[in-house]
C-alpha cells in the first residue's frame, strides 16, 4: 500500500470556481468576526479554523469559463464594496443594450422586444477566469490556503461519512507505473468537505451515485463552445448583449447563441465573446457543437460583428440545465455540494455565477455553525439545504423549473412553455409542476432511425478558412490546452470493443462529433470488425465533460488527470 502524507484541516474545498471561492471567503469572514468578538468579550472559544481550497488547474482561473453576463446580486452579497475595492474587480462592461435575434439560414430579424429572462440592464459582461483569479487573491488575503495544480482524485470516506480528499498521484506513466519523479497524492483530512467541482464533477458524480443522492429528475446538460475575438472599435461595443435563436440548430435541438461586447484593448479595438450552447439531449448522432459554432459565424448577421477581427481564445464546458427537480441532495455526513456541482444554473436566464456565489455563502454559514458546534453530521449540514430552500436562489430556480425540459417536444412547444413559465411563475403550459425527463444521452437516435435508409451522411464542406472559421485542432491550440503526454489516460473507456463494433453500426461513433476538442478519433486498422479502432487524443481535452455526459452507452468515464493539466483559459 502506498504511504500517503496526511494534512489536517477544518474545511476542505474542492474546486476554485466562484462557488468554492465564495465558500472560502465568506467562511473566513465569519470566522474572523467570531474570533474578534471572542477576543473583545474575553469569553467563548476562538475557532482559528484552517480552510484549504484545491484546484485542478495550474492556477486559479485556468479552467474557469462562462459566457458570461453576470447578475451582480451574488457578488453584492459576498463583497458589498466590490465596485470600489482595490485592485478593481475585473468586470468588462455594464450592459447598456440587449436584444434577441431570430435567425434562419440566410436571414435574421431582431425581436421587437426582449423577453424578460433575457433583459440584462444592470448586469455585467465578465470574463469568468479573470473574475475567479481576482476572487482567488481575495481568498488568499483572508488566509485561505489555496493549492492550484492539485486535483482531488478520491473522496476519503467512512461509510456514508466523508472525511477528506485524496489528491491525484503525480509522476505516473501511461502504463500506470511510477516514474522517477513519482509523488503519491497526499490526503487532506477535513471535518467538512465542500464539493465545488463545477459541472459533472467526478467526485460529486461518484458520491451522488454511491449514496443515492439523485434528484427526482436526472440532470440534463448543455455544452457551450465559446471564442473570444478582438475586433475593430465600435463594431461590437462593450456592454452590447445579443442572444440568438434558430439557425444553426434544427427545430428539435435545444440551444442558442450569443454575442457579448467585452472591454476595450490597447490599440483601439475591443474584445467580443461569441458562443453557442447546444442541449445535450439532442437527437442527431452527428451533432457537433464546435461545427455548429463555426456555421453560426458564417451567418451574415453574426459575421458582421467579427469582420476585420481575429480569434484569440477558445474553450468549451458543459452546463447543468435540469433545474430544480434535477438537483441532487446537497448535504450529508461531512460534506456539502455547491454551485454547478449541485445544478445551480438558471437556463432560462443563461446565468449561474450569482447562484454559485450565493450557494457558497450559504454553505459557509452552515460550515461555520458546524465548526462552532463540533457537529458535521448530516443532521447539522442539512441546515444548508434548508437555507437554500428559503433563499432567493430557490425562488429563482422555481420560476425556471420547467424551462429546458419543455423543449423535449421541439422548439415551438418549448417556446410556448417558456412563455407560460415566464407569465405564471414557473408553471409550464402543458405540465402543472414537475416535468419528467430522461438522461440526455437517451434522446440520441441511432443512425438508421435518424437518417433512415440514407445512412450516416458525410459532413458538408465548411470552408474553414482560418480567418472566420477554424478546425478543431486550431481551436484547441487557442485554448492553451496542455497535458503531460506520459501519464495514464484520464478518459477511461470501460468497454472499448463497443467502439469498433456496436457503436459503428448503431450510432456511427458519435464521440467524433460531440467532443468539441478532437479528442476521439476512429482510426483504420486491419483485423477489426469494421476496420476501425478508437484513438483517444487525451492531450487535446479541454475538460468540458461532454463525453462523460453524452456517450450513448455510458462507457466513457472522465477522471482527473495529473495536476496542472488541461486548458489555460484567458479572457474566457
Secondary structure, 3 states (H helix, E strand, C coil): CCCCCEEEEEEEEECCCHHHHHHHHHHHHHHHHHHHHHHHHCCCCCCCCCEEEEECCCCCCCCCCCCCEECCHHHHHHCCCHHHCCCCCCEEEECCEEEEEEECCCCEEECCCCCHHHCCCCCEEECHHHHHHHHHHHHHHCCCEEEECCCEEEEEEECCEEEEEEECCEEECCCCCEEEEEECCCEEEEEEEEECCCCCCHHHHHHHHHHCCCCCCCCCEEEEEEEEEEECCCCCCCCEEEEEEECCCCCCCCEEEEEEEEEECCCCCEEEEEEEEEECCCCCCCCCHHHHHHHHHHCHHHHHHHCCCEEEEEEEEEEECCCHHHCCCCEECCEEECHHHHCCCECCCCECHHHHHHHHHHHHHHHHHHHHHCCCCHHHHHHHHHHHHHCHHHHHHHHCCCCHHHHHHCHHHHHHHHHHHHHCCCCCCCCCCCCCCCCHHHHCCCHHHHHHHHCCCCCCCCCCCCCCCCCHHHHHHHCCCECCCCCCCCEEECCHHHHHCHHHHHCCCCHHHHCCCCCEEEEECCCCCCCEEEEECHHHCCCCCHHHHHCCCCCEEECCCCCCCECCCCCC
